[in-house]
Amino acid sequence: MTAPPLRRETVSDQLYTRLRDRILGGSLPAGQALTAEREMAAEHGVNRHAVREAVKRLQQARLVEVSHGGRTLVLDWRHTAGLDLATGLAESGQGPDLPELARDAMEMRACIGADAARLCAARSTDAQAAAVAEAAGRYAAAGPDLAALGAADVAWWRLIVEGSGNLAYLLAFNTLVGGALDTAGIPMSLRTAELLDVQAHLRLAAHIAEREPGPAERLARELLSRSVPPTTAAAEPSAAGARTAASPHKAGEPT
């Protein structure tokens, strides 16, 4: 069976995307061997150099590996791929649905942000803590426009994550704000409650400046969790849950 011809520009990128989507969608299941280089070139109407480049990118993404026998085998991407694949999942429409991917990304953001706030309060330098406080002031001046608040929020959280001193958190932050969150199409309306709570941002900056790791972590988790989309079950609250939701409280205060 001959596949549809690829456009002639950047054919290796196109072939990579085509093969990636087949792996994510399951038509190339884990354990299956890719066809030989010559056959793949003929199937997709490209030269062998383009095939080699595409397969190399698949290897870098940990979607395939070359076995000792020389065959290129498809891997189980859920066990081998890294966070950068989240962008590919969103772009391809394969794998988890976009709403599920958006929820997962926002849950991860809440976890990383809460611990980054704790670490920033515990071990940031005085200059870093002061920069967080100054950025919180700029955040307060950015409202009430949600787009302006969103941009100021990213800049503020970057300072907090940098102040945490955790490079892994910083790289994950870069992936979330530069790829997975944008590509998954997180609606700004979902983040309204979080972004408009300027006082919570200012209090969190104060916890960091006053070296209060516990309160900083709790407030950050509560604030960021507001933007996590509910699961299907959570979208249908019980009567008790509805009564709780009808009694709003400020971020960081006990319910």
DOPA-563394 format. One record per residue (C-alpha): residue number from 1; x, y, z. Coordinates in steps of 0.05 Angstrom, whole numbers. Example, Ala and Ser with C-alpha at 12.3 -4.5 7.8 and 13.67 -1.06 7.14 Angstrom:
<nodes>
   num        X        Y        Z
     1      246      -90      156
     2      273      -21      143
</nodes>
This chain:
<nodes>
   num        X        Y        Z
     1        0        0        0
     2       30       67      -21
     3       24      125       28
     4        3      195        4
     5       62      234      -24
     6       97      283       22
     7      108      356        5
     8      179      368      -20
     9      199      418       33
    10      229      392       98
    11      208      321       80
    12      247      291      139
    13      205      333      187
    14      141      312      153
    15      161      239      154
    16      180      244      228
    17      111      274      243
    18       76      221      203
    19      112      164      238
    20      105      197      306
    21       30      203      297
    22       25      130      277
    23       63      109      339
    24       21      153      384
    25      -43      130      351
    26      -25       57      357
    27      -22       38      284
    28       52       26      296
    29       47      -12      363
    30      102      -23      413
    31      148      -80      393
    32      135      -74      318
    33      194      -63      273
    34      195       -5      224
    35      203      -24      152
    36      274      -24      124
    37      303       43      103
    38      298       29       28
    39      226        5       33
    40      206       64       76
    41      237      113       27
    42      197       81      -30
    43      133       79       10
    44      134      153       27
    45      166      177      -37
    46      229      207       -3
    47      303      194       -6
    48      339      150       45
    49      373      210       77
    50      304      237       97
    51      287      169      126
    52      350      168      167
    53      338      238      194
    54      265      221      212
    55      285      157      248
    56      341      194      284
    57      289      243      312
    58      244      185      332
    59      303      156      370
    60      318      222      404
    61      245      226      426
    62      251      154      454
    63      196      129      408
    64      240       76      374
    65      305       41      387
    66      353        3      343
    67      360      -70      366
    68      423     -111      365
    69      399     -144      302
    70      396      -77      266
    71      320      -71      266
    72      286       -7      289
    73      233      -26      340
    74      176       17      364
    75      178       31      439
    76      120       39      488
    77      123      115      490
    78       86      117      557
    79      146       83      588
    80      203      116      550
    81      185      185      524
    82      199      251      560
    83      157      312      577
    84      172      344      509
    85      126      293      477
    86       67      328      509
    87       73      381      454
    88       72      326      402
    89       11      294      433
    90      -26      360      429
    91       -5      374      358
    92      -21      305      332
    93      -89      295      366
    94      -67      224      381
    95      -63      191      449
    96     -100      226      506
    97     -156      275      489
    98     -136      348      492
    99     -180      363      553
   100     -146      305      590
   101      -77      329      568
   102      -94      400      591
   103     -116      374      659
   104      -52      333      666
   105       -8      392      648
   106      -44      438      698
   107      -39      385      753
   108       36      380      740
   109       41      456      740
   110        7      459      808
   111       53      406      838
   112      117      437      811
   113       96      507      829
   114       78      490      900
   115      144      456      914
   116      183      510      877
   117      151      562      921
   118      171      522      983
   119      243      515      959
   120      246      588      938
   121      225      610     1008
   122      277      563     1038
   123      338      575      995
   124      332      633      947
   125      382      690      955
   126      359      756      983
   127      365      786      913
   128      321      731      884
   129      268      739      939
   130      268      814      927
   131      259      803      852
   132      198      758      866
   133      168      813      909
   134      181      866      857
   135      150      822      803
   136       88      812      847
   137       80      887      849
   138       84      891      773
   139       33      835      770
   140      -15      875      813
   141       -7      933      764
   142      -20      890      703
   143      -94      876      717
   144     -150      868      705
   145     -134      849      633
   146     -127      773      633
   147      -77      771      577
   148      -32      821      612
   149      -40      783      677
   150      -23      718      642
   151       42      745      615
   152       61      776      682
   153       44      711      717
   154       92      671      673
   155      148      722      687
   156      133      720      762
   157      132      644      766
   158      197      639      727
   159      231      680      782
   160      201      633      835
   161      224      570      799
   162      293      600      787
   163      296      618      861
   164      280      546      879
   165      349      527      853
   166      320      464      820
   167      343      458      748
   168      295      400      733
   169      236      443      755
   170      261      500      711
   171      266      455      649
   172      196      427      663
   173      170      499      671
   174      200      517      603
   175      165      457      571
   176       98      474      603
   177       96      547      586
   178      130      542      519
   179       98      479      492
   180       48      434      527
   181        3      488      557
   182        2      531      495
   183       -8      474      446
   184      -62      440      488
   185     -103      503      483
   186     -114      519      556
   187     -170      572      554
   188     -155      636      591
   189     -225      633      621
   190     -204      570      659
   191     -151      611      695
   192     -194      671      713
   193     -201      655      788
   194     -126      645      795
   195     -104      705      755
   196     -152      755      786
   197     -131      738      857
   198      -77      791      861
   199      -76      789      937
   200      -57      716      937
   201        2      731      891
   202       24      787      937
   203       17      743      999
   204       56      687      966
   205      113      736      950
   206      111      758     1023
   207      117      686     1048
   208      178      677     1004
   209      209      743     1027
   210      196      724     1100
   211      226      655     1091
   212      163      615     1106
   213      168      551     1064
   214      105      516     1092
   215       56      574     1082
   216       87      589     1014
   217       77      517      990
   218        5      513     1016
   219      -16      580      985
   220       18      564      919
   221      -17      497      914
   222      -85      526      930
   223      -76      583      881
   224      -51      540      823
   225     -102      485      835
   226     -157      534      817
   227     -137      528      744
   228     -138      451      742
   229     -198      429      700
   230     -245      383      738
   231     -251      310      720
   232     -317      284      695
   233     -334      258      764
   234     -313      323      797
   235     -355      362      748
   236     -418      333      781
   237     -409      352      855
   238     -450      322      909
   239     -498      365      950
   240     -445      373     1003
   241     -394      393      951
   242     -443      443      922
   243     -453      474      991
   244     -377      479      999
   245     -369      511      931
   246     -423      562      949
   247     -380      587     1006
   248     -317      616      974
   249     -256      631     1014
   250     -192      668     1002
   251     -130      631      977
   252      -88      606     1034
   253     -144      609     1087
   254     -172      546     1118
   255     -238      521     1091
</nodes>
